[in-house]
Amino acid sequence: MKKLLITAALVFASQFAFAQAAAPAGDCEAKAVSKAGKPLAGAAKTTFMKKCMADAGAATATPAAAAGTTDCEAKAIGKNGKPLAGAAKTAFMKKCTADAGAATAAPAAAGAPATSGCAEKAVSKGGKPLVGAAKDAFIKKCEKDAAASK
């Protein structure tokens, strides 16, 4: 009788664990709805399910990375106040996550030698920070000038 109860309890527990593992699929299935409120079908549903399952797997695998992503998603707002979409959102997310990664790596580089403050001075005439090649060229010239004046 004990063996039967133990077996029944194990079967029940394994079904509960399976149901929790399958929950993301059911959750994605429930979310697979078009903008018009109709259920997705065909290729649209397949693509949505793949993306949803990947997102659910990534969220459970790396909660810290997912938290950084949600911070970036919250900041993904266009100049008109509407959320970014498509290629603009993709580019913004890529830059935002890279910047977030660099920000977390910056404290590790705190032991590096101090610079002349040229990075802080790299600002355009309009007051916006310089980026890319313009910033690199400015910093290079600024550091060269600072070394020459010493």
C-alpha positions as CSV (number, residue, x, y, z in Angstrom):
1,M,0.0,0.0,0.0
2,K,2.9,2.4,0.8
3,K,4.5,1.7,-2.5
4,L,1.3,2.5,-4.3
5,L,0.9,5.8,-2.5
6,I,4.5,6.7,-3.1
7,T,4.2,5.9,-6.8
8,A,1.0,7.9,-7.1
9,A,2.6,10.8,-5.3
10,L,5.6,10.7,-7.7
11,V,3.4,10.5,-10.7
12,F,1.4,13.4,-9.5
13,A,4.6,15.4,-8.8
14,S,6.0,14.7,-12.2
15,Q,2.8,15.8,-13.9
16,F,2.9,19.0,-11.9
17,A,6.6,19.6,-12.9
18,F,5.7,18.9,-16.6
19,A,2.8,21.3,-16.5
20,Q,5.1,24.0,-15.2
21,A,7.7,23.3,-17.9
22,A,5.0,23.4,-20.6
23,A,3.5,26.7,-19.2
24,P,5.6,29.0,-21.4
25,A,4.3,27.2,-24.5
26,G,0.7,27.6,-23.4
27,D,1.5,31.2,-22.5
28,C,2.9,31.8,-26.0
29,E,-0.1,30.1,-27.5
30,A,-2.4,32.5,-25.6
31,K,-0.4,35.5,-26.8
32,A,-0.4,34.5,-30.5
33,V,-3.1,37.0,-31.4
34,S,-3.1,39.5,-34.3
35,K,-3.6,43.3,-33.8
36,A,-7.2,42.7,-34.8
37,G,-7.7,40.2,-32.0
38,K,-7.9,37.2,-34.1
39,P,-5.7,34.1,-33.5
40,L,-2.6,33.9,-35.6
41,A,-2.3,31.0,-38.1
42,G,0.3,29.6,-40.5
43,A,3.7,31.2,-40.9
44,A,2.8,34.1,-38.7
45,K,1.9,31.8,-35.8
46,T,5.0,29.7,-36.4
47,T,7.3,32.7,-36.4
48,F,5.6,34.2,-33.3
49,M,5.8,30.9,-31.4
50,K,9.6,30.5,-32.2
51,K,10.3,34.1,-31.0
52,C,8.1,33.8,-28.0
53,M,9.7,30.5,-26.9
54,A,13.2,31.9,-27.4
55,D,12.3,34.9,-25.4
56,A,10.8,32.8,-22.6
57,G,13.9,30.6,-22.6
58,A,16.3,33.6,-22.5
59,A,14.3,35.2,-19.7
60,T,14.5,32.1,-17.5
61,A,18.2,31.4,-18.4
62,T,19.6,34.9,-17.8
63,P,17.4,37.0,-15.6
64,A,20.1,39.7,-15.2
65,A,20.5,40.0,-18.9
66,A,16.7,40.1,-19.3
67,A,16.5,42.9,-16.8
68,G,19.0,45.0,-18.8
69,T,17.0,44.3,-21.9
70,T,13.8,45.5,-20.3
71,D,15.6,48.7,-19.2
72,C,16.6,49.3,-22.8
73,E,13.1,48.5,-24.0
74,A,11.7,51.0,-21.6
75,K,14.0,53.6,-23.1
76,A,13.2,52.7,-26.7
77,I,11.0,55.8,-27.4
78,G,11.2,57.9,-30.5
79,K,11.4,61.7,-30.7
80,N,7.6,61.8,-31.2
81,G,7.0,60.0,-27.9
82,K,5.9,56.7,-29.5
83,P,7.7,53.4,-29.0
84,L,10.3,52.5,-31.6
85,A,9.6,49.6,-34.0
86,G,11.4,47.7,-36.6
87,A,14.9,48.5,-37.7
88,A,15.0,51.6,-35.5
89,K,14.2,49.6,-32.4
90,T,16.7,46.9,-33.3
91,A,19.5,49.4,-33.8
92,F,18.6,51.2,-30.5
93,M,18.5,47.9,-28.6
94,K,21.8,46.8,-30.0
95,K,23.5,50.1,-29.0
96,C,21.7,50.2,-25.6
97,T,22.7,46.7,-24.6
98,A,26.3,47.4,-25.8
99,D,26.4,50.6,-23.7
100,A,25.0,48.8,-20.7
101,G,27.7,46.1,-21.1
102,A,30.4,48.8,-21.3
103,A,28.9,50.5,-18.2
104,T,29.2,47.3,-16.2
105,A,32.8,46.8,-17.5
106,A,33.8,50.4,-16.7
107,P,34.2,49.8,-12.9
108,A,36.6,47.0,-13.7
109,A,38.8,49.5,-15.6
110,A,38.8,51.9,-12.7
111,G,42.4,50.9,-11.9
112,A,43.5,52.2,-15.3
113,P,45.6,55.3,-15.5
114,A,43.7,58.6,-15.5
115,T,43.2,60.4,-18.8
116,S,43.4,64.1,-19.4
117,G,39.6,64.5,-19.4
118,C,39.4,64.7,-23.2
119,A,36.5,62.3,-23.3
120,E,34.4,64.7,-21.2
121,K,35.3,67.6,-23.5
122,A,34.2,65.8,-26.6
123,V,31.1,67.8,-27.2
124,S,29.8,69.4,-30.4
125,K,29.0,73.1,-30.9
126,G,25.4,72.2,-30.3
127,G,26.2,70.7,-26.9
128,K,25.6,67.1,-27.9
129,P,28.3,64.5,-27.1
130,L,30.5,63.5,-30.1
131,V,30.2,59.9,-31.2
132,G,32.1,57.6,-33.6
133,A,35.0,58.8,-35.7
134,A,34.5,62.4,-34.7
135,K,34.9,61.6,-31.0
136,D,37.9,59.4,-31.7
137,A,39.6,62.2,-33.7
138,F,38.8,64.8,-31.0
139,I,40.2,62.7,-28.2
140,K,43.3,61.8,-30.2
141,K,44.0,65.5,-30.9
142,C,43.1,66.6,-27.4
143,E,45.5,64.1,-25.8
144,K,48.2,65.0,-28.3
145,D,47.8,68.7,-27.4
146,A,47.8,67.9,-23.7
147,A,51.0,65.9,-24.0
148,A,52.7,68.7,-26.0
149,S,51.7,71.3,-23.4
150,K,53.4,69.4,-20.5
